[in-house]
Amino acid sequence: MKLTAFRVKNYRSIVDSKWNSLSPDNVTVLIGQNESGKTTVLEALRSFFDGVINDDILRSDLSLPEVSCKLEVEEHIISNILQRFEVPQAVADFLHESREVSLIRSWKEDRTSYLELGGDAINSFYTTQKETEQLAETLIRWMLKARRLKMPLSGLTVICYLAAMSIKRLRNKLLKLKD
């Protein structure tokens, strides 16, 4: 596993570092003036990996930290992870293709932490899934209303109905994958 990029939010003096890529030649240098946050970045990365924070890293507004890392992962490690956790097939396919995993470590008020699988492609998958579910529900409501009003089923109406039912079946399959 190789760290390729990181992002630090709400950690000591850092509000949001945005994504910072590490050099592909395996030599990355943190350069900055005194008190500019170099040590804070390293401590945030350590907290990402060990999951531990203490009170002195909290910002004055008491916002909780979040540290994200993009990791380049070998195929066998991805396969091992996917055997332990159930993820939708589209997400598994993306992880196998990209061999990059974005993990976000966030902390709760009691200082316990949790990891989330993230990244643009995975977030896009879940956003698309939600939009598909909303479209299906809208189409089904429209069809039920048309049926109650005893409207004749035109060819377009039948197509919309079949599309809505297909989307609903897809949604049910996705929900079963989550369970």
Secondary structure per residue as TSV (DSSP state, phi and psi in degrees):
chain	resnum	aa	ss	phi	psi
A	1	M	-	360.0	139.3
A	2	K	E	-134.1	127.3
A	3	L	E	-71.3	126.1
A	4	T	E	-112.9	-24.0
A	5	A	E	-160.7	160.4
A	6	F	E	-147.0	160.7
A	7	R	E	-144.5	133.5
A	8	V	E	-121.4	131.0
A	9	K	E	-128.8	138.7
A	10	N	E	54.7	44.3
A	11	Y	E	-122.3	110.2
A	12	R	T	50.3	-119.3
A	13	S	T	-82.0	-8.0
A	14	I	E	-89.7	117.9
A	15	V	E	-81.3	-52.2
A	16	D	E	-159.2	113.1
A	17	S	-	-79.2	-10.9
A	18	K	-	62.5	178.1
A	19	W	-	-75.3	131.7
A	20	N	E	-122.1	121.3
A	21	S	E	-87.5	143.3
A	22	L	-	-87.2	154.4
A	23	S	-	-65.6	135.7
A	24	P	T	-68.7	-14.7
A	25	D	T	-88.2	12.1
A	26	N	S	70.0	16.2
A	27	V	-	-125.8	109.5
A	28	T	-	-123.6	135.1
A	29	V	-	-122.1	134.3
A	30	L	-	-97.8	117.7
A	31	I	-	-120.8	134.5
A	32	G	-	-179.5	165.9
A	33	Q	-	-69.0	169.7
A	34	N	T	-57.5	143.6
A	35	E	T	62.2	25.0
A	36	S	S	-94.0	-8.3
A	37	G	S	112.2	10.0
A	38	K	H	-61.6	-48.7
A	39	T	H	-66.3	-37.0
A	40	T	H	-60.9	-40.5
A	41	V	H	-60.9	-46.2
A	42	L	H	-65.0	-40.6
A	43	E	H	-65.7	-37.6
A	44	A	H	-63.4	-41.4
A	45	L	H	-65.6	-39.0
A	46	R	H	-62.8	-42.5
A	47	S	H	-62.9	-35.4
A	48	F	H	-58.8	-46.7
A	49	F	H	-78.6	-33.1
A	50	D	H	-100.1	-12.4
A	51	G	-	76.7	11.2
A	52	V	-	-110.8	134.8
A	53	I	-	-132.5	161.9
A	54	N	-	-127.6	173.6
A	55	D	G	-61.3	-28.2
A	56	D	G	-74.3	-7.9
A	57	I	G	-90.0	-12.6
A	58	L	S	-69.8	142.4
A	59	R	-	-75.1	163.1
A	60	S	T	-63.5	-25.4
A	61	D	T	-82.7	2.3
A	62	L	-	61.6	19.9
A	63	S	-	-68.2	141.9
A	64	L	-	-84.2	143.0
A	65	P	-	-73.3	158.9
A	66	E	E	-145.6	125.8
A	67	V	E	-124.0	126.1
A	68	S	E	-114.8	142.5
A	69	C	E	-134.8	137.4
A	70	K	E	-99.6	129.0
A	71	L	E	-123.0	134.2
A	72	E	E	-87.0	122.8
A	73	V	-	-123.3	139.6
A	74	E	-	-71.8	152.6
A	75	E	H	-54.5	-43.9
A	76	H	H	-66.3	-30.5
A	77	I	H	-71.0	-41.5
A	78	I	H	-61.0	-44.7
A	79	S	H	-60.1	-41.9
A	80	N	H	-61.7	-44.9
A	81	I	H	-62.4	-44.6
A	82	L	H	-68.8	-22.8
A	83	Q	H	-72.4	-28.9
A	84	R	H	-85.8	-28.1
A	85	F	S	-123.7	142.4
A	86	E	-	-87.4	120.7
A	87	V	-	-130.9	152.7
A	88	P	-	-56.8	148.5
A	89	Q	H	-57.2	-38.4
A	90	A	H	-61.8	-37.3
A	91	V	H	-70.5	-43.3
A	92	A	H	-60.0	-44.0
A	93	D	H	-61.4	-42.9
A	94	F	H	-61.2	-45.1
A	95	L	H	-63.0	-40.5
A	96	H	H	-64.7	-40.6
A	97	E	H	-68.7	-50.9
A	98	S	H	-80.7	-30.4
A	99	R	-	56.6	27.0
A	100	E	E	-126.3	133.9
A	101	V	E	-122.2	132.6
A	102	S	E	-106.6	121.8
A	103	L	E	-117.2	139.2
A	104	I	E	-120.0	120.0
A	105	R	E	-101.3	124.7
A	106	S	E	-122.1	155.0
A	107	W	E	-116.2	148.6
A	108	K	-	-97.1	171.9
A	109	E	T	-60.7	-29.3
A	110	D	T	-83.1	9.7
A	111	R	S	74.2	6.9
A	112	T	-	-79.8	156.0
A	113	S	E	-126.0	165.1
A	114	Y	E	-145.2	154.4
A	115	L	E	-108.2	140.7
A	116	E	E	-123.4	143.8
A	117	L	E	-83.7	128.9
A	118	G	E	-141.0	-159.2
A	119	G	-	116.2	155.6
A	120	D	H	-59.2	-46.0
A	121	A	H	-66.5	-39.9
A	122	I	H	-70.2	-42.5
A	123	N	H	-61.8	-38.9
A	124	S	H	-62.9	-39.6
A	125	F	H	-59.0	-47.8
A	126	Y	H	-70.0	-34.1
A	127	T	H	-65.1	-44.4
A	128	T	H	-62.4	-40.4
A	129	Q	H	-60.9	-44.2
A	130	K	H	-65.3	-42.9
A	131	E	H	-63.0	-38.8
A	132	T	H	-63.7	-42.2
A	133	E	H	-62.5	-41.9
A	134	Q	H	-65.3	-40.2
A	135	L	H	-63.3	-44.2
A	136	A	H	-61.2	-45.2
A	137	E	H	-63.3	-39.7
A	138	T	H	-63.8	-45.9
A	139	L	H	-63.0	-41.4
A	140	I	H	-65.5	-43.5
A	141	R	H	-59.5	-42.4
A	142	W	H	-63.4	-43.0
A	143	M	H	-66.8	-40.7
A	144	L	H	-65.0	-38.1
A	145	K	H	-65.3	-43.2
A	146	A	H	-62.0	-39.3
A	147	R	H	-66.4	-42.4
A	148	R	H	-62.5	-36.0
A	149	L	T	-82.6	1.0
A	150	K	T	56.1	41.7
A	151	M	-	-77.1	144.2
A	152	P	-	-67.5	143.9
A	153	L	-	-87.1	105.7
A	154	S	-	-81.0	173.9
A	155	G	H	-59.5	-41.8
A	156	L	H	-65.4	-39.5
A	157	T	H	-62.7	-42.2
A	158	V	H	-62.9	-42.5
A	159	I	H	-62.6	-44.3
A	160	C	H	-61.5	-41.4
A	161	Y	H	-62.9	-46.9
A	162	L	H	-63.3	-39.1
A	163	A	H	-63.5	-43.4
A	164	A	H	-62.4	-42.3
A	165	M	H	-66.6	-38.4
A	166	S	H	-64.1	-42.0
A	167	I	H	-65.7	-39.0
A	168	K	H	-64.5	-40.9
A	169	R	H	-63.1	-41.2
A	170	L	H	-61.3	-44.0
A	171	R	H	-59.7	-44.5
A	172	N	H	-62.6	-38.1
A	173	K	H	-64.6	-42.9
A	174	L	H	-62.8	-39.5
A	175	L	H	-65.0	-37.8
A	176	K	H	-65.3	-36.1
A	177	L	H	-64.4	-34.6
A	178	K	H	-68.0	-36.6
A	179	D	-	-72.4	360.0
